[in-house]
Each structure stands twice: as C-alpha cells, then as structure tokens.
Amino acid sequence: MRVLWAMLLAVVLLSGCVQYDAGVRFENPNRGEIVQHIKLGEQLTALSSEQAQEWLDSLQRRARQLQGKTKRISNQEVVVTIPFASGAELEEKFNQFFNPPAKKGSQAATDTDLPKINSHLSLRQGNFLFWIRNHLSYDLDLRSLGVLSTNGNVIVSPGSLFDLDFSLRTPWGARSVEKAENALNPVISEKGHLLVWTLKPGEVNHVEAVFWLPSPLGIGTLAIILLVVAGFYLKYNRGKGSGVSSAPPSVPQVQ
C-alpha cells in the first residue's frame, strides 16, 4: 500500500481534499465485489498533473491485474471494481491491491522517505451446515499521514484533507464488533444490510463485523435429500394404490 498512498499524498498536497470510499459487497458466499470510489478535489484539473495521472493509472493497472475494472466518471472521479468468488479470494485480492510487491531500484530508493501505511483485511469463515458464519476484520494504520517528513516539513494535516470510508454490504445484514481499543462504530442503514465506518486519518483504525450467508453446499445437500425422500414416498404410494386384489379361481364341483 506504500506506493499507492504515497502517490495519493502527492495528489492531495497539490489538489486538496480527497474522498476515498472502499467497500466490500457480498451477493452470496461465491460472489462479491471490492468497490472503491475515489474523488479528487476540484483543483485536480489545474495540476501540472503527472502525479495525479500516474496515480490514477496505477489504480487501473492494479485492478486489471486482479481481473477488475475501472470507470472514469470524470477527470476527478474514478470507480474501481474487483470481483471475488470466495472469502479466501477476497482476502488475497484486497490485500494485494493495497499492498503490492515493492519495486526495486530507483523507485524503492525514492519510496524510503515516504510514509508507510499498513493495511490488512482478514475473513474467517465457519460452516454451520446451512449457513456460513463470516468474521471480517480490517486494520488500517494511518498514523503516518500526520507525521513529519525526514527534513522536518509537515507532510499533511490529515483531518482536513482526507475523507475516508470503509463499507460492508451483505444480503442478510451484519453486526459490528467493537471490542478492540481502536475499534470504530459504523453507521448502519438499509435495515442492517449496509455498514459504513468513517476512518480517522492520523490514527490506527480497526473495523470488525460478523455476518451470516447461506451455504450453497448445505442447501444443495438438503435439496438432494428431500428429492430422494419424495421419490421413495411417491414410489411407495403409487405401488400401494395400483395393487389389484383378485378373487381366487372357482373350483368346479364334481357331482
């Protein structure tokens, strides 16, 4: 995530406030999307603008590497969508997008003085026959956004320049967990189906939630069992109803 956020900082310092909404949407256990909505300040069009263009291009490259896509709404606004087909793939793609492999050579040397931002998402899943319990945890360390650079200059005043959100949308609703010291409280809407956490620049942020999804394997197994039972039941009743009772043949009397 170092390179991504470093480039974002360069854009922020030149263009003003940045709105960055990252979210996870589940349709079912085998289908979902990582969605990011980025909107830069209006002064972006006045930039000499190599940093801004390079940053937006990096988003597009990373999305493409993860079978995702980007949509340019305007010169200042971009939507990134990355699909996933399982909880494990969600973890892998989310963390890979925000923590790409470090570059070698001159780029690595340039990044040494840039702030380091740690980001990690994990999803633990437990199968309860017909349902899957999901425990999502997301940690984002934004303390470096409020520190000084190596030469003593202020990098950024985070509270006024960043508007950062993380959201979770699920088909059956979710419950926030606020046990950790730095856990955030979400805004809950759509009858619990959408949770939105406002992240705090300059601080350590912890997001945690529990939600349930239907288990395709469990439901499929139940459907097969019901079909087999129904088949036996129909076969038994049909055989029982089609039985014909016949009188024994008469024996001729001998006189």
C-alpha positions as MATLAB code, in Angstrom:
seq = 'MRVLWAMLLAVVLLSGCVQYDAGVRFENPNRGEIVQHIKLGEQLTALSSEQAQEWLDSLQRRARQLQGKTKRISNQEVVVTIPFASGAELEEKFNQFFNPPAKKGSQAATDTDLPKINSHLSLRQGNFLFWIRNHLSYDLDLRSLGVLSTNGNVIVSPGSLFDLDFSLRTPWGARSVEKAENALNPVISEKGHLLVWTLKPGEVNHVEAVFWLPSPLGIGTLAIILLVVAGFYLKYNRGKGSGVSSAPPSVPQVQ';
ca = [
       0.000    0.000    0.000;
       3.036    2.226    0.376;
       3.314    3.250   -3.262;
      -0.443    3.726   -3.666;
      -0.765    6.001   -0.654;
       2.465    7.834   -1.405;
       1.129    8.797   -4.806;
      -2.187    9.733   -3.225;
      -0.367   12.047   -0.818;
       1.337   13.794   -3.701;
      -2.031   14.391   -5.335;
      -3.582   15.592   -2.069;
      -0.858   18.108   -1.390;
      -1.463   19.662   -4.786;
      -5.207   19.343   -5.218;
      -6.859   19.482   -1.803;
      -9.348   17.115   -0.202;
      -9.650   13.536   -1.411;
     -12.710   11.362   -0.867;
     -11.818    7.658   -0.817;
     -14.583    5.118   -0.188;
     -13.533    1.465   -0.076;
     -16.116   -1.251    0.366;
     -16.872   -4.961    0.197;
     -20.155   -6.203   -1.264;
     -21.366   -9.781   -0.824;
     -24.126  -11.166   -3.033;
     -23.614  -14.743   -1.794;
     -20.663  -16.807   -0.475;
     -19.387  -17.340   -4.029;
     -19.867  -13.890   -5.473;
     -18.963  -10.387   -4.425;
     -17.043   -7.226   -5.281;
     -14.417   -4.929   -3.846;
     -15.584   -1.444   -4.787;
     -13.571    1.752   -4.432;
     -14.889    5.199   -5.215;
     -12.226    7.889   -5.435;
     -12.998   11.570   -5.912;
     -10.240   14.167   -6.027;
     -10.551   17.857   -5.253;
     -11.679   20.205   -7.994;
      -8.213   21.710   -8.319;
      -7.028   18.493   -9.972;
      -7.580   19.961  -13.442;
      -5.180   22.798  -12.581;
      -2.288   20.431  -11.765;
       0.774   20.078  -13.921;
      -0.527   16.657  -13.283;
       1.905   13.884  -13.748;
       1.396   12.696  -10.158;
      -2.381   12.616  -10.462;
      -2.339   10.818  -13.794;
       0.269    8.344  -12.595;
      -1.787    7.558   -9.509;
      -4.984    7.008  -11.491;
      -3.079    4.861  -13.970;
      -1.704    2.764  -11.103;
      -5.260    2.097   -9.900;
      -6.218    0.903  -13.360;
      -3.165   -1.360  -13.645;
      -3.759   -2.979  -10.277;
      -7.437   -3.523  -10.959;
      -6.604   -5.139  -14.294;
      -4.036   -7.448  -12.662;
      -6.775   -8.655  -10.295;
      -9.389   -9.180  -13.051;
     -11.061   -5.916  -12.096;
     -12.041   -2.799  -13.994;
     -12.092    0.972  -13.594;
     -14.679    3.519  -14.655;
     -13.723    7.143  -15.121;
     -16.739    9.209  -14.160;
     -14.836   12.463  -14.663;
     -11.288   13.786  -14.584;
     -11.503   13.812  -10.792;
     -13.648   10.748  -10.098;
     -12.925    7.041  -10.574;
     -14.701    3.824   -9.548;
     -12.651    0.631   -9.202;
     -14.444   -2.743   -9.107;
     -12.683   -6.051   -8.385;
     -14.721   -9.304   -8.269;
     -14.090  -12.201   -5.913;
     -15.535  -15.723   -5.769;
     -14.733  -16.771   -2.191;
     -13.641  -15.428    1.168;
     -10.061  -16.506    0.513;
     -10.025  -14.676   -2.818;
     -11.431  -11.554   -1.155;
      -8.537  -11.571    1.321;
      -5.950  -12.178   -1.376;
      -7.175   -9.539   -3.809;
      -7.908   -6.850   -1.220;
      -4.517   -7.160    0.453;
      -2.677   -7.452   -2.850;
      -4.326   -4.305   -4.186;
      -3.361   -2.215   -1.164;
      -0.017   -3.922   -0.509;
       1.580   -4.533   -3.914;
       5.069   -6.060   -4.138;
       7.793   -3.494   -3.526;
       9.549   -2.205   -6.608;
      13.303   -2.487   -6.956;
      15.913    0.027   -7.979;
      15.362    3.761   -8.125;
      11.658    3.557   -7.252;
      12.433    1.759   -3.998;
      15.039    4.363   -3.131;
      12.539    7.134   -3.782;
       9.956    5.490   -1.524;
      12.220    5.246    1.532;
      11.300    8.731    2.742;
       7.583    8.330    2.080;
       5.085    7.469    4.819;
       4.309    3.815    5.334;
       0.657    2.846    5.713;
      -0.186   -0.668    6.852;
      -3.427   -2.237    5.656;
      -4.673   -5.769    6.259;
      -8.060   -7.435    5.823;
      -8.904  -10.929    7.071;
     -12.053  -13.040    6.814;
     -12.620  -16.131    8.956;
     -15.442  -18.427    7.869;
     -17.180  -21.247    9.721;
     -19.646  -23.654    8.106;
     -22.783  -24.419   10.140;
     -24.457  -26.857    7.706;
     -26.947  -24.495    6.047;
     -25.239  -21.201    6.956;
     -21.721  -19.778    6.856;
     -20.584  -17.511    9.679;
     -18.220  -14.777    8.480;
     -15.956  -12.756   10.765;
     -14.387   -9.824    8.923;
     -11.551   -7.784   10.414;
      -9.814   -4.814    8.801;
      -6.851   -2.901   10.243;
      -5.580    0.316    8.698;
      -2.746    2.306   10.266;
      -2.992    5.920    9.103;
      -0.719    7.466   11.736;
       1.973    8.257    9.198;
      -0.339   10.688    7.406;
       0.068   13.105   10.294;
       3.819   12.896   10.873;
       6.731   14.985    9.634;
       8.984   14.122    6.744;
      12.670   13.422    7.283;
      13.586   17.071    6.660;
      11.083   18.284    9.243;
       8.406   19.588    6.911;
       4.767   18.754    7.571;
       3.599   16.105    5.133;
      -0.123   16.671    5.536;
      -2.747   17.745    8.027;
      -4.872   14.605    7.708;
      -8.185   15.660    9.202;
      -8.891   18.415    6.696;
      -7.561   16.744    3.554;
      -8.927   13.199    3.678;
     -12.465   11.834    3.747;
     -12.059    8.047    4.085;
     -14.795    5.429    4.475;
     -14.968    1.646    4.587;
     -18.286   -0.112    3.969;
     -19.690   -3.633    4.123;
     -22.860   -4.690    2.308;
     -24.391   -8.144    2.916;
     -27.666   -9.793    1.827;
     -28.707  -10.833    5.362;
     -27.291   -7.941    7.349;
     -24.218   -7.664    9.575;
     -23.340   -6.870   13.185;
     -20.451   -4.623   14.143;
     -17.991   -5.775   16.826;
     -16.356   -3.036   18.930;
     -14.196   -4.993   21.372;
     -10.791   -3.683   20.298;
      -9.479   -0.459   21.808;
      -9.299    1.314   18.455;
     -12.496   -0.201   17.020;
     -14.752    2.144   15.067;
     -18.539    2.372   15.269;
     -20.335    2.209   11.916;
     -23.365    3.987   10.599;
     -25.967    1.272    9.966;
     -28.554    1.634    7.209;
     -30.816   -0.404    4.938;
     -32.035   -2.446    7.925;
     -28.545   -3.614    8.775;
     -27.562   -4.617    5.251;
     -25.091   -1.719    4.903;
     -22.480   -0.722    7.482;
     -20.240    2.312    6.877;
     -17.221    3.156    9.029;
     -15.632    6.616    8.835;
     -11.871    6.118    9.028;
      -9.679    8.505   11.005;
      -6.553    9.826    9.254;
      -3.598   10.059   11.615;
      -4.816    7.152   13.772;
      -4.939    3.358   13.905;
      -8.324    2.150   12.638;
      -9.902   -1.224   13.394;
     -13.079   -2.450   11.710;
     -14.744   -5.705   12.716;
     -18.075   -7.297   11.824;
     -19.892  -10.631   11.880;
     -22.447  -11.698    9.290;
     -24.112  -14.859    8.010;
     -24.520  -16.149    4.469;
     -26.408  -19.176    3.119;
     -24.266  -22.250    2.463;
     -24.773  -23.483   -1.133;
     -23.294  -26.873   -0.231;
     -25.569  -27.356    2.768;
     -28.676  -26.169    0.942;
     -27.818  -28.344   -2.077;
     -27.367  -31.397    0.159;
     -30.721  -30.735    1.821;
     -32.418  -30.396   -1.579;
     -30.988  -33.755   -2.714;
     -32.145  -35.460    0.490;
     -35.652  -34.026    0.093;
     -35.819  -35.177   -3.532;
     -34.752  -38.714   -2.588;
     -37.285  -38.886    0.253;
     -40.029  -37.533   -2.014;
     -39.130  -40.115   -4.675;
     -39.377  -43.004   -2.214;
     -42.647  -41.639   -0.860;
     -44.241  -41.330   -4.313;
     -42.991  -44.752   -5.366;
     -44.372  -46.357   -2.213;
     -47.800  -44.711   -2.519;
     -48.055  -45.457   -6.235;
     -47.273  -49.122   -5.713;
     -49.720  -49.289   -2.851;
     -52.549  -47.643   -4.805;
     -52.095  -49.658   -8.012;
     -52.358  -53.081   -6.342;
     -55.423  -55.077   -7.632;
     -56.996  -57.699   -5.397;
     -58.437  -60.627   -7.402;
     -60.811  -63.386   -6.160;
     -59.406  -66.912   -6.096;
     -60.444  -69.056   -9.074;
     -63.584  -71.119   -8.506;
     -63.210  -74.868   -8.315;
     -65.796  -76.806  -10.322;
     -67.942  -79.101   -8.206;
     -67.930  -82.792   -9.063;
     -71.323  -84.410   -8.857;
];
